[in-house]
Amino acid sequence: MSKSNNSGCKQAEVVQVIKTRTIVGTGTENDPVREVVQYWDLDGKLIAEK
C-alpha cells in the first residue's frame, strides 16, 4: 500500500513530551466548561495547547 505525501512534510519523528488535561471554565455562556490539553517538554516549557 502506497500513500502520497502532499503535505510537504520533510521529517517526522516520535519524541517524548508531557501531556496534561485540565478542566477549566465557570460554566457560563462567556466562559463554558471545557477541557484544555497542553503539551510540555521535559524541561517544563509549554509547547502547545488545544
C-alpha positions as CSV (number, residue, x, y, z in Angstrom):
1,M,0.0,0.0,0.0
2,S,1.5,3.3,-1.1
3,K,0.4,6.7,0.2
4,S,1.2,10.1,-1.4
5,N,2.5,12.7,1.0
6,N,1.4,16.1,-0.4
7,S,1.8,18.0,2.8
8,G,5.4,18.9,2.2
9,C,6.5,17.4,5.4
10,K,10.2,17.0,5.3
11,Q,10.7,15.0,8.5
12,A,8.7,13.4,11.3
13,E,9.9,11.7,14.5
14,V,8.5,10.4,17.8
15,V,9.5,12.5,20.8
16,Q,8.8,12.3,24.5
17,V,6.5,15.0,25.9
18,I,4.3,15.6,28.9
19,K,0.6,15.8,28.2
20,T,-1.8,17.4,30.7
21,R,-5.6,17.6,30.6
22,T,-7.3,20.2,32.7
23,I,-11.0,21.2,33.0
24,V,-11.4,25.0,33.0
25,G,-14.3,27.5,32.9
26,T,-17.1,28.6,35.2
27,G,-19.9,27.2,33.2
28,T,-21.4,30.5,32.0
29,E,-22.1,31.4,28.4
30,N,-19.0,33.6,28.3
31,D,-16.8,31.0,30.0
32,P,-18.1,27.5,29.2
33,V,-16.6,24.5,31.0
34,R,-14.1,22.8,28.6
35,E,-11.1,20.6,28.6
36,V,-7.7,22.1,27.9
37,V,-4.9,19.8,26.6
38,Q,-1.3,21.0,27.0
39,Y,1.9,19.5,25.8
40,W,5.1,20.3,27.7
41,D,8.8,19.4,27.0
42,L,10.7,17.6,29.7
43,D,12.2,20.9,30.9
44,G,8.7,22.3,31.8
45,K,8.3,24.6,28.7
46,L,4.8,24.7,27.3
47,I,4.9,23.6,23.6
48,A,1.3,23.6,22.6
49,E,-2.3,24.0,23.9
50,K,-5.5,22.7,22.5
